[in-house]
Amino acid sequence: LRLTRSPEWYRPKKRGTGLTRVQPSVHLQELRSGSWATLSTRHDEVADVVKDVLGMGLAQFAKVVLLPQGDFAAFLRATPEDRREVLEKLFDIGVFADVEQWLADQRRATAASVEQAGAALVADLTRVEDALAETGLVAAGAGGDVAAAAGPRLTELSADAVPERLASLATGLEGALTAAMADLDAASGAEQLAVGALAEARDRSAARGRGLEARVRAAALAADAVAHAARFAELDAAQRAATVTGHLTGHERAVLDLERASELVGRRRSVLVALGVTVDADAAEQAARVHALDDACAELARQAEAARRVASTVTETAERHEAACVLREAAEQELAATREVGDRLRRQADELAEEAGRAAERSLRVEECRRRLGVLDLVDADRATRADLAPQIVTARDTLLAAQARTIELRQRRLDGMAAELAARLADDHPCPVCGATDHPEPAVAVDPLSPAELDVAESALGEARATLGRLEAADAALAAAVEARTAGLDGADRPSVEAELEHARAAHMASREAATSLEAVQRDLTHWQRRCERLVAEATRSAATAEAHAARLAELAEEAERVREALEAAVEQHDGCGCGSADPAGHTRVAAALDDLVAATEDEARAGLRLAAARADLDGALTAAGFADEVDATEASRSPEVVRELREAVAAHERDLAACRAVLAEPVVVAALEADPPELGALEEATRAARHEVITTSTAQAALARAARALDRLRPRIEQACADLTGLTERHARIRELADAVAGTGGDNTLRMRLTSFVLAARLEKVASLANERLRVMGEGRYLLEHTDDRAARGARSGLGLRVLDQWTGRTRDTASLSGGESFMASLALALGLADAVREEAGGLDLGTLFVDEGFGSLDEDSLEEVLTVLDGLREGGRAVGVVSHVADLRTRIPYQAVVHKGTSGSTVEVRTGQGAQPAA
């Protein structure tokens, strides 16, 4: 595989000034049959391929293969969980992780099954208790007594005790249901007897009531006989009057029509008088004479309108001709002035373009000055930070020495007091764990006892002091290297000279920018000037053509006006002598219309008189046929439809009620009821209500007991099976939970809180430490060795992947954070090499044949540097490639293959060297 990357950068624009941003790119190729084939140019796809090939991501790569500046000791000082992430990527522990996950899934699944089964059992037991609650009985007791109140509820019992309680409840319910059914039968018989007696009494009472009501109604109808006869006579007269109502209405309408027609004739005559026209005896003949001249009047109107239209057009055309002449003169004057302005703008644009062309060059100079000032700021900040770190480093060293002294003292006190601790646990007649004796005549006594917690606090403080000092020393070394590198790139320039140069460059660049801005404005004005000149030329030409067209149109309109005047005089002469009495065509039209309206109104008046005579004759015939002397008698006898309907209903109701009363009084049942005494309904109704209440009470109790029995019979087998299932699920969940907790490192029996995968990785870490020690024995005069530790971590954290350092000079172990900068570098390098060797030995692992180290050599003394380079040379001789990024001068003479980066004002360049004193190869 070949991977080519290009970061984001800026290049000068191809046209104009300024810079263009070039996007970052990536190109992944594969060697196939002797040629390179492109696999992908997408960042995400290339990242996935690289991760699959290496078997690790950036975070793991930076701890194992690439040891970056300031972070080369990350894996050495990492927490157990951080080491776990790196080791999981490098070693295949999928089977053990699957076991952990399977047990965790089974623990959740069995817990959910137990909870689900328990909830289902509680739901069924609750249904049983609800069914028993309707009966008024208590779901507790023993010996088949359902109503007993002793014992807990069903939902409070264990799964083993529920089946026995359900059997007791079933026996009690069966006896209670038998007794309730007997009570219901007795109550139903008593209710039937009471209902029969009450129904018979109610029938007699109803017949007696109907008879008494009929007697009262018959007496009232006899008293109303005279009024009934008067209503009958009034109804007959109203019905005869209804036969002549239409004739009366028609006569009245004919009289009203004649009056309205006469009134309209008078109004039409008044309109003509108002128009100044004398009405002849024969209005129709007069209207015909006026209409004979309608065509002449229409021609007069058309010629008058034509004359007005021609006059208006002449006036409008003359105004447009004058306006076109004025526009032409103004455009010619403005065109001359605009051409002078254009010449001046061209000269100004040429001067500004020359000045603006220097903007790009001056901008680059300003950016370079700013960059150098930024470097000076960083140098000053780094020096100030180093000055601040100096007293902190001194304090940290003092703190470390004090913590070391304190820890040594407490360790000795702890050793001195261990005998007293053993003696405190001795008991008579029990063997000593050291010598085995059962007699303890002189047990040791603690003079200055020390608890393990106090020693742990001191050890923790010592580790923190070492870490703090290492961090401060690393930060100081990094700052020193940064100051040296940045100062080298300034070429001896100081802040005053750079600031003066920046001020001068800014002024020059600002002048070029102002010239460019002014040039754009002048160019816009010049473009506007050119467009305005073109517009003024076109406007002057257009105005001249418009003036000539309007002059020709005025000559044509003069001839047309003469023709219209002659036609108008002829039309006036033809209309003279018309009977309308007006020379205006509109007046002629109004008079003709008024004459037509008068003729129509006269004809309507004549027709209305004929209709009135016919209506009078029809009315006289209808009055005679109905038996009325005249229309006055018929009007008095007439009644409204509502009154006629009320009279008809009253007469019919009287006759209907009288017949109904006679029919009721003739019924045998009514006659017998009137002759007998009235029945006692109150006592019979009370007896019936009492019998029905007893039936309802016994029926409700029997139904509740039956429902409870059915519910118990239906739910009992399922509940018993659910109890058995719940017991089995609970036992299985308990076994799986204990095993899962132990494997996950959270169980009480797992004292180290070590997960199964951590246990497996601990073996790999032991191998890594062993391989690392093979390199570490060569470096640092063999003083330090790395050890894997599974000591329990503080505050309940997970254990199993700890690392500590064995100091072979003192024979004591200590935390990796206590190593100095150079010692940490050598230990980290050895650990990275051990990781690579362990991965290579692991079945299915990857051969990591390359190692990169970024800085860290500056923290080594001369002897340590020689030892580290000896190890790296040994790796190179074994076929592995080792890349070093460093500013240490000694490395330049020891490493023959180099890529040297040279920084400059225009960017950085790379020089490849392949031997001592060799010339650049690229």
Disulfide bonds with the S-S distance in Angstrom:
none
